[in-house]
Amino acid sequence: MHEVWSALLHNQWDVLCAVEHKEHKNVGLMLNTKGYTLCYSGKVKGDYSGVVMFIREVFCPQVIFTDDLRRFLVVQISYEGQVLWLVGVYASNLPQQRSLLWQNLASLLKQGQVGIMMGDFNVCCEEAQSTSRHSIMKRSENKSWEQLQMDVLHCDVWPWIHGDEPGYTFQSAQYTNSWSRLDRMYVMHTDVTDKARRRKRKRR
């Protein structure tokens, strides 16, 4: 986590979301988060299933929801006069558990205005996101995922900004050369993605 903290300070990001950690791993960082609020949800004992967000204090972040399994974290922020929810997700690698997670999120997130949903979804919902069929979402969870997308999610940021350019985030095994984009970010507001695309053009 030290590398994450160093990158945060170096790049001065507004928000950073990390997954697969334990709650007690972040105790030391709370003493050094000048200018940022540390929001986290994790287990003191057990698996590394938690979610942590570093958010600039200027956005007045507040943790408002998490779940017993520590698979997601919802933080409320104030952004340009709007009250938005940031959602961090670390989904299970088991389809049945993921399906339940999508159902719970769809029900919960209807209550607010979701700005960004990000994290490790541990599955690909489209064939273009993976070179292996094993990472593609099974039919058993398709319905719950589609309901979440219809009710809450707006668009996947990567293709919105990069078009058809592949952007894999996980290599399952080097000898199989299997790649998948398990880590994704979804946004509700197109103006956010428009700004991101303009910044990319400027860097070119």
C-alpha positions, 0 to 999 in steps of 0.5 A: 500500500506504500506504493499506492500512497506514493502514487497518490501524492505524486499524481495528486489524484482526486480519487483513488480506489484500491481493492483486496485488502484488510482493514488493519492494513490501513491504520498507519496510512490514516496518520499521513493522509493530509488533504485526503479522507481515507474511506475503507471497508475491510475485515480485520480477520479473514480474506482480503476482500475489502475496498478502500478509497482516498478522496480529496477532503474538498469533496466532503466524502462520507461513508454511507453504505457497505456490506457484511462481506466487505465486497463494496463501499459507497461514499457520498461526495459533493461535486460541483454543487451535486451530491453524488455516490462513489461506489467501490467494488471487489466482486467474488470470483464465484458467479452465485455470489456475484449475482447476489452482489449485483442484486444488492447493488441494484436495489441499494443504488436506486436510492441515490445518484451514482456518479462513478462505480469502479473496482475489480468485477472479477468477470467480463460482461462482453467477449471483447473484454477477454481473450478467454471464455472462462472470464465471460459472465455466465448466464446465471448472473446475466439477469442480475447484471443487466438489471444493475446496468439498466437501473444504475450504470451509464457507460463503461469509461474505457471504450468511451475514451479509447474506442475499440482499443483493447485495455486488459487489466489481468493476465490469468496465466502467462503460458496461456496468454489469456487476458481479461479486463476485470477492472472497470469504471462506469460513470453516470454523467457523460460530461465526466467522460467528455472531459477525460477524452479532451484531456487525453487529446491534449496529452497527444 
